[in-house]
């Protein structure tokens, strides 16, 4: 009988005690974990080992997590990345997602939450037979499969979460999307930390959509957001 393949996790963390705790806990949960202490060794392990998911600290010796992931994303845009960080400013969050992070977990954290988030990232990364969805948003064309937002022939490449947030809003056109629903469906955690992250993505999407004055993401104070657009329709293309 073939043994089920264990998901391969590359853990890049310079705190030795924390690294060993994460490794032991995740291995007990059925993961195959390789842990290294800095971004230089992380890059080498990524090339040699080809993990299914990367967990990385941001502040590390030799090479920090941001630089490591930036280099990885030049050759791999698919492997999920979760940052572990003690930093929590909005600028740091936006910077991390901009270079290609898929999720954040603020230190200190509970191991159970880390396991849940890693499993969620792996699930999202699994290839599935789904419809390709494209939206015309005013004068913009949004392709959720290629994660591109086009305006007059010029493409903007969206990060994974930018793509998912905009897709969520498009799927609820002219309807109020509650913040807690967005966070539970995309972040799987309705916390103030993740609310700040969501606000950062809304700000970035508003800038990306600014060229067409008919398109607006409206803030419904205390509740959520609404995507308003005058001309809009949806195309579904079967694979």
Order of alpha helices (4+ residues) and beta strands (2+ residues): beta-alpha-beta-alpha-beta-alpha-beta-alpha-beta-alpha-beta-beta-beta-beta-alpha-beta-alpha-alpha-beta-beta-beta
